[in-house]
Amino acid sequence: MRKQVVAVGLCLAVTTPMLLSRSAQAGTPLACEQLAGLKIDNVNLLSSTRVEATADLPAHCRVLGYVRPAINFEIRLPVEGWNGKFYMTGCGGFCGTLDSDRAGFTNSMNFGLRRNYAASTMDSGHWGTSVLDGRWAYNNRLAEIDWGSRAVTETAKVTKAIIRAYYGDPQKKSYFIGCSTGGRMAALEAQRFPDDFDGIISGAPALDYTGLVATHFAWLVQANTGPDGKDILSKSKVPLIRDAVAKQCGDATGLVTDPAACKFEPASLICKPGQNSDCLSEAEARVVEKWYGGAKNSKGEQVYPGGLPKGSEPYWPVWLTGLDPAGGKLIYGFGLDFLRYMAFQDDPGERYKAADFDFDKDPPRLAHMAAIYNAMNPDLSRFKARGGKLLMYHGLADPIVTPQNTLDYYAAAEKAAGGNIADTFRLFMIPGMDHCGIPGQAGPGITEAGFDPVSALEKWVEDGVAPDTLVATKTDKEGKVLWTRPLCPYPRKATFAGTGDIKDAANYRCE
């Protein structure tokens, strides 16, 4: 058998076309219980079991297995009413679990199963105690390659093989949907493996993973660490900053629709003589300035694009300053594990601290692993040539995967395409939205349930109708609609017409 060798950065990933047993190739549908007996190259199938319908999910055939050496996957095939299509999801953080029953939309395979797709997901090729646990990568280059690029494409291959064996026919269309790390996986599929999927949704994509999680996160931590090793800016001061930004730059719904145009200065909140409350110390104001400004070297040069977007303050506690007693400061532990076990060609290990990161010397040292992980190639010509469609979205209030790099990537892709990228790639920036629209966060923006990119992508891929707008809907805890607003493909923005209700999408236009 001829092997295909695909360059992955400074390493080589060997992919082998999957072979099915003769009975599976013949086009005769197999019973669910027979699927586990299939012989597929480089794949161990562990079980195939019929699962009866529940109030939430249709009856389906559940297939478990792994692509060697360690990419665990799960496939769910509707027993009746299959729509003829394949829906695959990514995973968040460092992944490390087979999160098949993840609720909601983000990285959730059941979202597709409920729509009668054959659906699958994977753990990215390793086991971890949580999505924040990076210890699996310590001196483990193969696992890093699996997480970086191999897990999605290999799982897609085996899923397609199982679909053909079970239904007797291949899928008519294939879709991949992911957010955060899953968004990086999505973009990487369009760049490196353009034949895997017809349509791709990439949400809040951590495209430059090394620059984001090493350089940018280390900057955030160092900026807020005092000489005593303790945090300078605490959770208690966040509401003051949040309210000041919203007052100066927010609209009537509380959204900061254009963070880059917001001129709020943290120094305006510095305590005046005799003032002891509702103000910031000079040290606290400097932290906020550094967070907004983004990572710089000793010459003042930007070493990662942009800082925290103005308008992201409502979401700082969970990611940056801590939630009591529920914890928080998620970027601290996440970034630290990345620096210790994943960021550099030679892992420094558990003694390494965020304070050790050198903004002059260390960004260039990330290049080796960047070639394995990052999804920054702006050339989408192969994806375009096969008719692929990429729908990307990003919250403008995302304080963890900051949106400026996504905007820069779109500009680079547009340039690489000679200015004509809209027939292949559309980007939607969402005012007020937190990272991936995580439900339960207290903020002005929509959650993941507040818009429907899947239906828009289906119409684009299957009917040739490109999404000129998406509709964002903000609801309260009881489901009452608070406001609606159109989302426009970048670089257009939703502009209030000047008359009518500002909370009604009908009174906006894309300009």
N, C-alpha and C positions, 0 to 999 in steps of 0.2 A: 504493500500500500504506500502511495506517495504521501509524505507528510508535508504540511505547509508550515513554514517557519515564519513567525510574525515578530518583527522587532518590537520590543517593549522597553523603550528608553535605552538603558545601558545593559539590559538583560535580554534574554530570548525566551519567548513563550512558545512552546510547540503545541499546535492544535492539530488534531487528527479528525478528518471527516467521520461522523458517526455511522456505524454499520448496524443495521437491524438484522435479526434472524430472518430466514427465508419466509416464514409464515407471516411475519409482520409486514414484509415488503409486498406481499401478494395482494394487499388491499382488502382482505377479509377482516372485518372488525373482530377484535378479541373481547372476551368477557373481562370485566374488571379484575377478577381473581387471576386471570392468566397473565396480566401485565407484568407481575413480579418475576415471571419466568422468562421474560425477554432477555436476549443477549445483545447488549449494546456496548460497543467498544469503550473502554475506560470508565465504565459506569457500573456500580453495584446497586441493584434494585433490592430494597429490603422488604417491602410489603406493598400490596395493592388491595384495598378494602372498600366495599360499598358503605357509604355513610347515608343514613336516611335523612329525609328533609326535616328541618326544624322550622320554627316560626320565623327565623332570620335567614336561613340558607336553603337552597334547593338540594335535593338528593344528589350526591356526587360520588365519583370514584376517587379515593384518596391514595396517591402513590408517594411513597417515601423512598429515598435513596441518596447516593452521593456520587459525585464525579471524583475520581481519584485525583489527588490523595484525600481531600477533606472538604469538598464543597457539598455540604448537605443541602438538599432541596426537598420541596413538597409541591406536588401537582394536584390540582382538584379539577375534575372533569365532570360537567353536568351530565346526569344520567339521561335526562330528557330536555329537549328544547335548546340544545347547544346552538349558539348564534353563528357558529362557523368561524369564530375568531379566537385569538390567543392574547392574553393579558398578563404581563409580568410586572412585578414590582421590585423596587430596590429596598435598601435598608438604611438606617440612620447611624450616625456616629461611626464607631468601629465595628458595628454590627455584632456578630458573634453569637447570635441566637437565631433559631428558625422561628421567626415571629409570625406564624401563619394566621393566627386569629387576632392580629392587631386590629383594633377598632378604628372606625372612621375611614378617611380617604388616604391620608399620607402613608405611603409605603404599605398599603393594605391590599392583599390579594383578594380578600372577600368582597371588596368593592366591585371588582370585576366579575367574580362568581355570581353575585346577585343580579348582574346584568346578563347572565348566561354565557359568559366567556369561559373557556378553559383557562385556568389561572395557575400561576406558579410563583414561587419566591425561593430565596436561598439565604444562607447564613454568611456568605462572602468567603467561606473557606477556612473558618477557624471557630473555636469555642471561646467565649469570654464570659465573665461573670455579669457584665452589663455592657451597654453600648459605649461606656466611658473607659472600659478596661482595655489598655493597649499592651499588656504584658505578653500576650501571645506572639507579638512581632519581634521580641527580643532575639537577635541573631537568627532570624527565621525568614530568609529572603523569599522562599517559595510561597509562604503564607502571605507575605506582603504583595507579591505579584498576583496571587489569587484575589486578595481584597482590592488591589489596585485596578485590575482589568479583566482577569480571567473568569471570575465567578459568574458574571452575568452572561457572557457569550456562551460559556459551556452549558449553563443551565437552560438557556434558550434552545440550544441544539437538542438536548435530551427531551425537553418539553415537546418540541415539534415532533420528535420521533415517537413519543408516547401518544400524542394526539392522533397521529396517522395510524398507529396500531389500534387504538381504541375505537375510533370512528370510521376507519377505513378510508379516510380522505385527509389531506393536509388542511391546515387552517387557510382561510381566504385572506385574512389580514392579521398582522401581529403588531402589538402595542407594548411599549415599555413606559412605566410611570414611576418616578422617584423624586424624593425631595431631600435636600441637604446632601449627605453622602450619596443618597439615592439620586439626587439631582446631578451630582458629578458623574455617577455611573451612567446616567441617561445621556449626558453630553458626550461622554467618552464613547458610547455606542455609536452615536452619529459620526464621530470623528474617526474611530479606529475600526469599527465593525458595522459599516453602513448597510450591509445586507441582512442584518438580523431582524430589524423592525421597520414596518411601514410608517408608523407614527410614534413619536416620542414626546413625553411631557417631562420637562426638567424644571423642578421647583427649587428655589433658593439654593442654587448649585454652588457647592464649594469647589469651584473650578481650579483655582490655584491653592490646592490643599496645603502644600508646604508653606507658601507665603502667608496663608491665613492662620493656620493652627500653630505654626512655629513662630514666625516673625510677628504677626499681628497680635496673637494672644499673649506672647511674651511681653510685648509693649504694653498691653492693657494691665498685665499683672505688675510689671515693674513701675508703671506710672502711679499705681495706687498702693505701693509698698513704702512705708516710712523707714527711717533709719533704725527704728526699733523692730522692724520686721512685721509690723502690724498694718492693717488697712488704714489709709488716710481718710477716704470717703466711705461713709457707712450708708446702710439702707435708709436710715432716718432722714438723710438729706435729699434723697431722690425725689420725693413729692414736691419739694421746693423748686428743684430744677425743672421737673416735668411741667409744673403749672406755669412757670415763667416762659418756657418755650412755647407751650400751647397758647398762652395769652398773646405773645408777640407774633407767632407765626402760624397758628392754627386757624382753621375756618370755623364756621358756625356749628359744624358737626364734631369739632375737636381734632380734625385731621390736619397734619402738616403735609400738604400735598406736594411741596417742592422743597425738600430738606436743603438742597444746595443753595437755594435762594434765601434761606433763613439767616438773618444777621445777628441772632442772639449771641451775646458775649457773656461767658461765665463770670467775668470780672464785675459785671453789673450787680451780682449778688453778694459781693464781698462785704462783710460786716463794716458798718461805719462806726466811728468812735462812740462807745457807750451802748452799741447794739449787741445783744447776746443771743438772739434767737431769730429764726426766719432769715438766716443769712449764711454765707459760707466763709470759712477762714481762707486766707490767701493760699494755703497749701491745698485745700479742697478745690478751690477754683482752678488751680494749676492742673490737678488731676483731670478735671472735666475738659479743660483746654487740650490736654494731651490726648484724651480719649477721642474728642472730636477731630483733632488734627491728624491722628494716625501715626504709624511708625516712621521714624526718621533716624538716619545715622548721625554721626558726630558733625558732619558737614551741613546738616539740616536738609539733606536730600530724602525724599520720600522713598521708602523701601518696600512699602505695600500700599496699593491705591486706596486712599481715603481712610477715614476713621469711622467712629460711630455716627450714624445719621441722626440729625436733629429730628425729634419726634419719636425716637426709639426709647426714651426715658421710662415710659410705663412698664417696659419689659426688662429694665436693668436688674431688678432684684433677683429674678430667677437665674439670670446668666452671669451677673457681674458682682453684685453687692450682697447677695444672700437673702434667703427667705427664712425667717424664724417662725416656728421651730422646724419648718420643713426642709431646711438646708438651703441649697442654692449655690451661687458662684460656680456654675457648671463648667465654665470655660477654664477655671483654674485647674481642676483635676484632669480634664480632657486634654488641655494643652500640655500639661506636664507629662502625661503618659506618651503623648506624641513626641515630645522632645527627647524623652528617655529611650524610647524603643522603636521609633518609626521615622524620624525626620532626617537622620544622618546616615551616610553609607555605613559607618561603624557606630553602633549604638553605644552611647555613653553609659546607659544603665541607671539604676535607681538612685545613685548619688547626685545625679544632675538636677539642678533647680532652674526655675524660670529666670532667676536672677543671674544665672551664668550665661545667658544668651547675649552675644555681642552683636550689636546692630551694624557694625562695620565689617566684621570678619565672617559672621555666620550665615547671612543670607546667600552668599555664593556657595557655601558648603551644602546647601539644600539641593543643588542641581541634580545630583545623582538620583535621589529618591523622587524628585519632581518629575523626572522622565518616566517613572513607573506609575505615579499616582495621578498627575495633573491632567486636566482636560482643557488645555488652553490653545489647542491647534485651531486657528480660525478657518482653516480650509475645509469646507463642507461640500466640496464639489462632487465627491463620490456619492455622498448621501443624496445630493440634489439630482445627480444623474439617474439614480434608480427611482426617483419620484418620492423620496422620503420627506416627511414633514416634522419639523421640530417646533414645539410650542414651549417656550420658557416663561416662567413667572417668578417674581421676587417681591417680597414685601419691602416697601421703602422705609419701614421702621424696624427692620431686622437688625438686632444688635450683636448677633453672633456671626452669621455669614453676611458681612456688610455688603450693600448693593452696588457700590461703585465698580467693583471688579466685573460684575455682570454687565453693567453698562459699557465698560471698556471692551469686554469681549464681543458684545454685539457690534460695536463700531469696527472692531478688527475683522469680524466675519463679513460685515458689509463691504469693507474695503477689499478683502480678499476675493469677494464675488463681483468686484467691479461696480459696486453700488446697487446691484440687483440681488437682494437676499430675501425679500419679503415673500416670494413664492415658495420658499423652503423653510424659513426661520422667522418666527414672530415672537417678540418679547413683550410681556405685559408687566409693568411695574405697578404695585398695588399700595396706595397710600395707607399708612397707619397699620399695616399688617406686620405681625411679629414673625419670627422664624417659622416657616411652614404653616403659619396660622394655627398653632397649637391650641386646641380647645382649653377653656378654663382660665386663660390668661386675661387679666383685667386691663383692657386697653381700648382705644378708640376704633381700632380696625376690625376687619372681618376675620373670622376663623376659616379653617379649611373647608367648612361647610357653606361658606358664603358665596361660592362661585362654582362653576361647572366647566373646567377645562376639557374633561373627557368628551362630552357631547360635541364641543367645538372641534376637537381634534378628529373625531369620527366623521363629521361633516366635511372637514377639510380633506381627509384622506380618501373617503369613500365617495363623496359627491363633488369634490373639487371646489367647495365653497370655503374660501379662506376666512378666518375669524377677523372681522373688522372691529368688533367690540365683544367684550364679555361683560356680564352684569354682576356687580358686587352687591350683596345684600347683607346688611347688618341687622341682627336680631338680638333681643334680650334673652334672659335665661328661660323665659316662658315661650319663646318662639315668636314674639311680637316683632314685626318689622319696624326698625327704627329709622332706617334710610336705605336708599338704593343709589347706585352710582355706576356709570359706565366705566369700564377699563379699556383703554385704547392701546393699540399696538405701538410700541416705542418707534420713533421719538414723539409721536403725537400724544397729547395730554387731554384729559377731560376738562373742559372749561364751562363754568356756569354761564348760562345764557343771559343772566341778569334779571330775569323775571321768573315768577313762579316760585315753588317751594324748592329750596336748596337741597332738601332731603329726597327729592324725586329725580331718578335717573333721566326722565323724559325732558328735564330742563337743562341738560348738558349736551355739549357737542365735542367731538374729537377734533382738535386743531394741532 
